[in-house]
Amino acid sequence: MHPIVRLVIPLIGAVALATPGFAAEPDWTQVAQALGKSGAVQAGGVYRVGFPRTDLKVSLDGVALRTGFAFGGWVAFQPMDTQAMVMGDLVLMQDEVAPVMRKLEEGGIEISALHNHLLRAEPMTLYMHIQGHGDPVKLAGAIRAGLALSKTPFAPPPGTSTPANIDMIGIDRIMGYRGQDSGGIYQFGIPRAQPVTDQGMALPGSMGAAIAINFQPTGFDTAAITGDFVLLGMEVNPVIKALQANGIEITALHSHMLDEQPRMFFLHFWANDDARKLATGLRAALNMTDVTK
């Protein structure tokens, strides 16, 4: 063998040993098994699992609210090398809060918020926001143990709902964005122009960092609306004023996360009126925020 060749072979081996391998994405099948329910991979590689409270029958101001309008609990896992960051929004009844919270804390899941999203809804629902970092299978098992102390259904939701019968084209034109029908609820997910980060990672909308707006038809020309604006502190009061000026009620203002950068506030709202009128008010509020155009 040529002496130069003999020298090159060990060097190649040394380089190969020194080159770091690429971290494998978490095995979402194992996560689903630990969680007791499967989900789907979203944009940005986020694995999101829905926990809608299909067992609840909730009304507000005489309107029977659909599950997807305000009771679609969820958890989402964002890969961090072989580990993951998990965030979620769990919909709970009042008597479920304490046992679920205690069990989640025992399993290493942090509670980042507990609050209402709506006013006057019967029965009252509360929303527990959670977060955690570590082995995704262990995180999933801890979340399952916590939710098992509630009546949250783990079975797939029954059937498909009637498509939203509402002036989608007219609403889209006013909003300046295209919505999507989801089980009879016309939904908008509007990302902010500048990313929200946690642990140095940009959070995609599927991790709860996008503005969410839901229209539930109460007629072809009328709708109930709810959702949450994701806002910087300086945007909060301009958005409140824009919504109130258009007959949209503010129902909650609070945080959802603990360590995000920049600090964000979540503003929830409600109204039941002419759908295009409400879209005009929502568009006025969006104009007060730094969102993608």
Contacts in CASP RR format, 6 or more apart in sequence:
PFRMAT RR
TARGET T0000
AUTHOR 0000-0000-0000
METHOD contacts of the structure
MODEL  1
MHPIVRLVIPLIGAVALATPGFAAEPDWTQVAQALGKSGAVQAGGVYRVG
FPRTDLKVSLDGVALRTGFAFGGWVAFQPMDTQAMVMGDLVLMQDEVAPV
MRKLEEGGIEISALHNHLLRAEPMTLYMHIQGHGDPVKLAGAIRAGLALS
KTPFAPPPGTSTPANIDMIGIDRIMGYRGQDSGGIYQFGIPRAQPVTDQG
MALPGSMGAAIAINFQPTGFDTAAITGDFVLLGMEVNPVIKALQANGIEI
TALHSHMLDEQPRMFFLHFWANDDARKLATGLRAALNMTDVTK
23 81 0 8 1.000
23 82 0 8 1.000
24 82 0 8 1.000
25 45 0 8 1.000
25 79 0 8 1.000
26 47 0 8 1.000
26 77 0 8 1.000
26 79 0 8 1.000
26 82 0 8 1.000
26 83 0 8 1.000
26 84 0 8 1.000
26 136 0 8 1.000
26 137 0 8 1.000
27 137 0 8 1.000
28 39 0 8 1.000
28 41 0 8 1.000
28 47 0 8 1.000
28 77 0 8 1.000
30 136 0 8 1.000
30 137 0 8 1.000
31 47 0 8 1.000
31 77 0 8 1.000
31 136 0 8 1.000
31 137 0 8 1.000
31 140 0 8 1.000
32 38 0 8 1.000
32 39 0 8 1.000
32 49 0 8 1.000
32 140 0 8 1.000
34 137 0 8 1.000
34 138 0 8 1.000
34 140 0 8 1.000
34 141 0 8 1.000
34 144 0 8 1.000
35 49 0 8 1.000
35 75 0 8 1.000
35 140 0 8 1.000
35 141 0 8 1.000
35 143 0 8 1.000
35 144 0 8 1.000
36 140 0 8 1.000
36 144 0 8 1.000
36 154 0 8 1.000
37 49 0 8 1.000
37 50 0 8 1.000
37 51 0 8 1.000
37 154 0 8 1.000
38 49 0 8 1.000
39 47 0 8 1.000
39 48 0 8 1.000
39 49 0 8 1.000
39 50 0 8 1.000
40 47 0 8 1.000
40 48 0 8 1.000
41 47 0 8 1.000
41 48 0 8 1.000
42 48 0 8 1.000
42 76 0 8 1.000
42 204 0 8 1.000
42 206 0 8 1.000
43 204 0 8 1.000
43 205 0 8 1.000
43 206 0 8 1.000
44 78 0 8 1.000
44 204 0 8 1.000
44 206 0 8 1.000
45 78 0 8 1.000
45 79 0 8 1.000
46 76 0 8 1.000
46 77 0 8 1.000
46 78 0 8 1.000
46 204 0 8 1.000
46 206 0 8 1.000
46 207 0 8 1.000
47 76 0 8 1.000
47 77 0 8 1.000
47 136 0 8 1.000
48 74 0 8 1.000
48 75 0 8 1.000
48 76 0 8 1.000
48 77 0 8 1.000
48 206 0 8 1.000
49 74 0 8 1.000
49 75 0 8 1.000
49 76 0 8 1.000
50 72 0 8 1.000
50 73 0 8 1.000
50 74 0 8 1.000
50 75 0 8 1.000
51 72 0 8 1.000
51 73 0 8 1.000
51 74 0 8 1.000
51 75 0 8 1.000
51 90 0 8 1.000
51 91 0 8 1.000
51 147 0 8 1.000
51 152 0 8 1.000
51 153 0 8 1.000
51 154 0 8 1.000
52 67 0 8 1.000
52 68 0 8 1.000
52 71 0 8 1.000
52 72 0 8 1.000
52 73 0 8 1.000
52 91 0 8 1.000
52 153 0 8 1.000
52 157 0 8 1.000
53 67 0 8 1.000
53 71 0 8 1.000
53 72 0 8 1.000
53 73 0 8 1.000
53 91 0 8 1.000
53 125 0 8 1.000
53 152 0 8 1.000
53 153 0 8 1.000
54 67 0 8 1.000
54 153 0 8 1.000
54 157 0 8 1.000
54 158 0 8 1.000
55 151 0 8 1.000
55 152 0 8 1.000
55 153 0 8 1.000
56 67 0 8 1.000
56 71 0 8 1.000
56 91 0 8 1.000
56 93 0 8 1.000
56 123 0 8 1.000
56 125 0 8 1.000
57 64 0 8 1.000
58 64 0 8 1.000
58 65 0 8 1.000
58 70 0 8 1.000
58 71 0 8 1.000
58 121 0 8 1.000
58 122 0 8 1.000
58 123 0 8 1.000
58 125 0 8 1.000
59 65 0 8 1.000
59 121 0 8 1.000
59 122 0 8 1.000
60 118 0 8 1.000
60 120 0 8 1.000
60 121 0 8 1.000
60 122 0 8 1.000
60 224 0 8 1.000
60 270 0 8 1.000
61 120 0 8 1.000
61 272 0 8 1.000
63 216 0 8 1.000
63 218 0 8 1.000
63 224 0 8 1.000
63 272 0 8 1.000
65 71 0 8 1.000
65 121 0 8 1.000
65 216 0 8 1.000
65 224 0 8 1.000
66 161 0 8 1.000
66 183 0 8 1.000
66 184 0 8 1.000
66 185 0 8 1.000
66 216 0 8 1.000
67 157 0 8 1.000
68 182 0 8 1.000
68 183 0 8 1.000
68 185 0 8 1.000
68 214 0 8 1.000
69 185 0 8 1.000
69 214 0 8 1.000
69 216 0 8 1.000
69 224 0 8 1.000
69 226 0 8 1.000
70 117 0 8 1.000
70 118 0 8 1.000
70 121 0 8 1.000
70 125 0 8 1.000
70 214 0 8 1.000
70 226 0 8 1.000
70 227 0 8 1.000
71 91 0 8 1.000
71 125 0 8 1.000
72 89 0 8 1.000
72 91 0 8 1.000
73 88 0 8 1.000
73 89 0 8 1.000
73 90 0 8 1.000
73 91 0 8 1.000
74 88 0 8 1.000
74 89 0 8 1.000
75 86 0 8 1.000
75 87 0 8 1.000
75 88 0 8 1.000
75 90 0 8 1.000
75 130 0 8 1.000
75 143 0 8 1.000
76 86 0 8 1.000
76 87 0 8 1.000
76 88 0 8 1.000
76 206 0 8 1.000
76 207 0 8 1.000
76 208 0 8 1.000
77 84 0 8 1.000
77 85 0 8 1.000
77 86 0 8 1.000
77 136 0 8 1.000
77 139 0 8 1.000
77 140 0 8 1.000
78 84 0 8 1.000
78 85 0 8 1.000
78 86 0 8 1.000
78 87 0 8 1.000
78 201 0 8 1.000
78 203 0 8 1.000
78 204 0 8 1.000
78 207 0 8 1.000
80 133 0 8 1.000
80 134 0 8 1.000
80 199 0 8 1.000
80 201 0 8 1.000
83 133 0 8 1.000
83 134 0 8 1.000
83 135 0 8 1.000
83 136 0 8 1.000
84 133 0 8 1.000
84 134 0 8 1.000
84 135 0 8 1.000
84 136 0 8 1.000
84 139 0 8 1.000
85 131 0 8 1.000
85 132 0 8 1.000
85 133 0 8 1.000
85 134 0 8 1.000
85 198 0 8 1.000
85 199 0 8 1.000
85 201 0 8 1.000
85 207 0 8 1.000
86 109 0 8 1.000
86 130 0 8 1.000
86 131 0 8 1.000
86 132 0 8 1.000
86 133 0 8 1.000
86 136 0 8 1.000
86 139 0 8 1.000
86 140 0 8 1.000
86 143 0 8 1.000
87 112 0 8 1.000
87 129 0 8 1.000
87 130 0 8 1.000
87 131 0 8 1.000
87 132 0 8 1.000
87 203 0 8 1.000
87 207 0 8 1.000
87 208 0 8 1.000
87 257 0 8 1.000
88 129 0 8 1.000
88 130 0 8 1.000
88 131 0 8 1.000
88 208 0 8 1.000
89 127 0 8 1.000
89 128 0 8 1.000
89 129 0 8 1.000
89 130 0 8 1.000
89 208 0 8 1.000
89 256 0 8 1.000
90 100 0 8 1.000
90 127 0 8 1.000
90 128 0 8 1.000
90 129 0 8 1.000
90 130 0 8 1.000
90 147 0 8 1.000
90 150 0 8 1.000
90 152 0 8 1.000
91 125 0 8 1.000
91 126 0 8 1.000
91 127 0 8 1.000
91 152 0 8 1.000
92 100 0 8 1.000
92 125 0 8 1.000
92 126 0 8 1.000
92 127 0 8 1.000
92 128 0 8 1.000
92 150 0 8 1.000
92 152 0 8 1.000
93 123 0 8 1.000
93 124 0 8 1.000
93 125 0 8 1.000
93 126 0 8 1.000
93 150 0 8 1.000
93 151 0 8 1.000
94 124 0 8 1.000
94 126 0 8 1.000
96 149 0 8 1.000
96 150 0 8 1.000
96 151 0 8 1.000
97 114 0 8 1.000
97 126 0 8 1.000
97 128 0 8 1.000
99 146 0 8 1.000
99 149 0 8 1.000
99 150 0 8 1.000
100 128 0 8 1.000
100 146 0 8 1.000
100 147 0 8 1.000
100 149 0 8 1.000
100 150 0 8 1.000
101 111 0 8 1.000
101 114 0 8 1.000
101 128 0 8 1.000
103 142 0 8 1.000
103 145 0 8 1.000
103 146 0 8 1.000
103 148 0 8 1.000
103 149 0 8 1.000
104 111 0 8 1.000
104 130 0 8 1.000
104 142 0 8 1.000
104 143 0 8 1.000
104 145 0 8 1.000
104 146 0 8 1.000
105 111 0 8 1.000
106 142 0 8 1.000
107 142 0 8 1.000
107 145 0 8 1.000
108 132 0 8 1.000
108 142 0 8 1.000
109 130 0 8 1.000
109 131 0 8 1.000
109 132 0 8 1.000
109 139 0 8 1.000
109 142 0 8 1.000
109 143 0 8 1.000
110 130 0 8 1.000
110 131 0 8 1.000
110 132 0 8 1.000
110 258 0 8 1.000
111 128 0 8 1.000
111 129 0 8 1.000
111 130 0 8 1.000
112 129 0 8 1.000
112 130 0 8 1.000
112 131 0 8 1.000
112 255 0 8 1.000
112 256 0 8 1.000
112 257 0 8 1.000
112 258 0 8 1.000
113 127 0 8 1.000
113 128 0 8 1.000
113 129 0 8 1.000
113 254 0 8 1.000
113 255 0 8 1.000
113 256 0 8 1.000
113 257 0 8 1.000
114 126 0 8 1.000
114 127 0 8 1.000
114 128 0 8 1.000
114 129 0 8 1.000
115 126 0 8 1.000
115 127 0 8 1.000
115 252 0 8 1.000
115 254 0 8 1.000
116 124 0 8 1.000
116 125 0 8 1.000
116 126 0 8 1.000
116 127 0 8 1.000
116 251 0 8 1.000
116 252 0 8 1.000
117 125 0 8 1.000
117 127 0 8 1.000
117 226 0 8 1.000
117 227 0 8 1.000
117 228 0 8 1.000
117 251 0 8 1.000
117 252 0 8 1.000
117 268 0 8 1.000
118 125 0 8 1.000
118 226 0 8 1.000
118 251 0 8 1.000
118 252 0 8 1.000
118 268 0 8 1.000
118 270 0 8 1.000
119 249 0 8 1.000
119 251 0 8 1.000
119 252 0 8 1.000
119 270 0 8 1.000
129 256 0 8 1.000
129 257 0 8 1.000
130 143 0 8 1.000
131 198 0 8 1.000
131 257 0 8 1.000
131 258 0 8 1.000
132 139 0 8 1.000
133 199 0 8 1.000
147 154 0 8 1.000
160 183 0 8 1.000
161 183 0 8 1.000
161 184 0 8 1.000
162 183 0 8 1.000
162 184 0 8 1.000
163 181 0 8 1.000
163 183 0 8 1.000
163 184 0 8 1.000
164 181 0 8 1.000
164 183 0 8 1.000
164 184 0 8 1.000
164 185 0 8 1.000
164 186 0 8 1.000
164 215 0 8 1.000
164 216 0 8 1.000
164 217 0 8 1.000
165 217 0 8 1.000
165 219 0 8 1.000
165 220 0 8 1.000
166 186 0 8 1.000
166 215 0 8 1.000
166 217 0 8 1.000
166 219 0 8 1.000
166 220 0 8 1.000
166 223 0 8 1.000
166 275 0 8 1.000
167 220 0 8 1.000
167 221 0 8 1.000
167 275 0 8 1.000
167 276 0 8 1.000
168 179 0 8 1.000
168 181 0 8 1.000
168 186 0 8 1.000
170 276 0 8 1.000
170 279 0 8 1.000
171 179 0 8 1.000
171 186 0 8 1.000
171 215 0 8 1.000
171 275 0 8 1.000
171 276 0 8 1.000
171 279 0 8 1.000
172 178 0 8 1.000
172 179 0 8 1.000
174 276 0 8 1.000
174 279 0 8 1.000
174 280 0 8 1.000
174 283 0 8 1.000
175 188 0 8 1.000
175 213 0 8 1.000
175 279 0 8 1.000
175 282 0 8 1.000
175 283 0 8 1.000
175 286 0 8 1.000
176 283 0 8 1.000
177 188 0 8 1.000
177 189 0 8 1.000
177 190 0 8 1.000
179 186 0 8 1.000
179 187 0 8 1.000
179 188 0 8 1.000
179 189 0 8 1.000
180 186 0 8 1.000
180 187 0 8 1.000
180 188 0 8 1.000
181 187 0 8 1.000
184 216 0 8 1.000
184 217 0 8 1.000
185 214 0 8 1.000
185 215 0 8 1.000
185 216 0 8 1.000
186 214 0 8 1.000
186 215 0 8 1.000
186 216 0 8 1.000
186 217 0 8 1.000
186 223 0 8 1.000
187 212 0 8 1.000
187 213 0 8 1.000
187 214 0 8 1.000
187 215 0 8 1.000
188 211 0 8 1.000
188 212 0 8 1.000
188 213 0 8 1.000
188 214 0 8 1.000
189 205 0 8 1.000
189 210 0 8 1.000
189 211 0 8 1.000
189 212 0 8 1.000
189 213 0 8 1.000
190 210 0 8 1.000
190 211 0 8 1.000
190 212 0 8 1.000
190 213 0 8 1.000
190 286 0 8 1.000
190 291 0 8 1.000
190 292 0 8 1.000
191 204 0 8 1.000
191 205 0 8 1.000
191 209 0 8 1.000
191 210 0 8 1.000
191 211 0 8 1.000
191 291 0 8 1.000
191 292 0 8 1.000
192 209 0 8 1.000
192 210 0 8 1.000
192 211 0 8 1.000
192 230 0 8 1.000
192 289 0 8 1.000
192 290 0 8 1.000
192 291 0 8 1.000
192 292 0 8 1.000
193 290 0 8 1.000
193 291 0 8 1.000
193 292 0 8 1.000
193 293 0 8 1.000
194 290 0 8 1.000
195 202 0 8 1.000
195 203 0 8 1.000
195 209 0 8 1.000
196 202 0 8 1.000
196 203 0 8 1.000
196 209 0 8 1.000
196 230 0 8 1.000
196 260 0 8 1.000
196 261 0 8 1.000
196 262 0 8 1.000
196 264 0 8 1.000
197 203 0 8 1.000
197 260 0 8 1.000
197 261 0 8 1.000
198 257 0 8 1.000
198 259 0 8 1.000
198 260 0 8 1.000
198 261 0 8 1.000
199 259 0 8 1.000
200 261 0 8 1.000
203 209 0 8 1.000
203 260 0 8 1.000
204 210 0 8 1.000
208 230 0 8 1.000
208 256 0 8 1.000
209 230 0 8 1.000
209 260 0 8 1.000
209 264 0 8 1.000
210 230 0 8 1.000
211 228 0 8 1.000
211 229 0 8 1.000
211 230 0 8 1.000
211 286 0 8 1.000
211 289 0 8 1.000
211 291 0 8 1.000
212 227 0 8 1.000
212 228 0 8 1.000
213 225 0 8 1.000
213 227 0 8 1.000
213 282 0 8 1.000
214 225 0 8 1.000
214 226 0 8 1.000
214 227 0 8 1.000
215 223 0 8 1.000
215 224 0 8 1.000
215 225 0 8 1.000
215 275 0 8 1.000
215 278 0 8 1.000
216 223 0 8 1.000
216 224 0 8 1.000
216 225 0 8 1.000
216 226 0 8 1.000
217 223 0 8 1.000
217 275 0 8 1.000
218 224 0 8 1.000
218 272 0 8 1.000
221 274 0 8 1.000
221 275 0 8 1.000
221 276 0 8 1.000
222 272 0 8 1.000
222 273 0 8 1.000
222 274 0 8 1.000
222 275 0 8 1.000
223 272 0 8 1.000
223 273 0 8 1.000
223 275 0 8 1.000
223 278 0 8 1.000
224 270 0 8 1.000
224 271 0 8 1.000
224 272 0 8 1.000
225 248 0 8 1.000
225 269 0 8 1.000
225 270 0 8 1.000
225 271 0 8 1.000
225 272 0 8 1.000
225 278 0 8 1.000
225 282 0 8 1.000
226 251 0 8 1.000
226 268 0 8 1.000
226 269 0 8 1.000
226 270 0 8 1.000
227 268 0 8 1.000
227 269 0 8 1.000
228 266 0 8 1.000
228 267 0 8 1.000
228 268 0 8 1.000
228 269 0 8 1.000
229 235 0 8 1.000
229 239 0 8 1.000
229 266 0 8 1.000
229 267 0 8 1.000
229 269 0 8 1.000
229 285 0 8 1.000
229 289 0 8 1.000
230 264 0 8 1.000
230 265 0 8 1.000
230 266 0 8 1.000
231 239 0 8 1.000
231 264 0 8 1.000
231 265 0 8 1.000
231 266 0 8 1.000
231 267 0 8 1.000
231 289 0 8 1.000
232 262 0 8 1.000
232 263 0 8 1.000
232 264 0 8 1.000
232 265 0 8 1.000
232 289 0 8 1.000
232 290 0 8 1.000
233 263 0 8 1.000
233 265 0 8 1.000
235 288 0 8 1.000
235 289 0 8 1.000
235 290 0 8 1.000
236 253 0 8 1.000
236 265 0 8 1.000
236 267 0 8 1.000
238 288 0 8 1.000
239 267 0 8 1.000
239 285 0 8 1.000
239 288 0 8 1.000
239 289 0 8 1.000
240 250 0 8 1.000
240 253 0 8 1.000
240 267 0 8 1.000
242 281 0 8 1.000
242 284 0 8 1.000
242 285 0 8 1.000
242 287 0 8 1.000
242 288 0 8 1.000
243 249 0 8 1.000
243 250 0 8 1.000
243 269 0 8 1.000
243 281 0 8 1.000
243 282 0 8 1.000
243 284 0 8 1.000
243 285 0 8 1.000
244 250 0 8 1.000
245 281 0 8 1.000
245 284 0 8 1.000
246 277 0 8 1.000
246 278 0 8 1.000
246 280 0 8 1.000
246 281 0 8 1.000
246 282 0 8 1.000
246 284 0 8 1.000
246 285 0 8 1.000
247 271 0 8 1.000
247 273 0 8 1.000
247 281 0 8 1.000
248 269 0 8 1.000
248 270 0 8 1.000
248 271 0 8 1.000
248 278 0 8 1.000
248 281 0 8 1.000
248 282 0 8 1.000
248 285 0 8 1.000
249 269 0 8 1.000
249 270 0 8 1.000
249 271 0 8 1.000
250 267 0 8 1.000
250 268 0 8 1.000
250 269 0 8 1.000
251 268 0 8 1.000
251 269 0 8 1.000
251 270 0 8 1.000
252 266 0 8 1.000
252 267 0 8 1.000
252 268 0 8 1.000
253 265 0 8 1.000
253 266 0 8 1.000
253 267 0 8 1.000
253 268 0 8 1.000
254 265 0 8 1.000
254 266 0 8 1.000
255 263 0 8 1.000
255 264 0 8 1.000
255 265 0 8 1.000
255 266 0 8 1.000
256 264 0 8 1.000
256 266 0 8 1.000
257 264 0 8 1.000
271 278 0 8 1.000
END
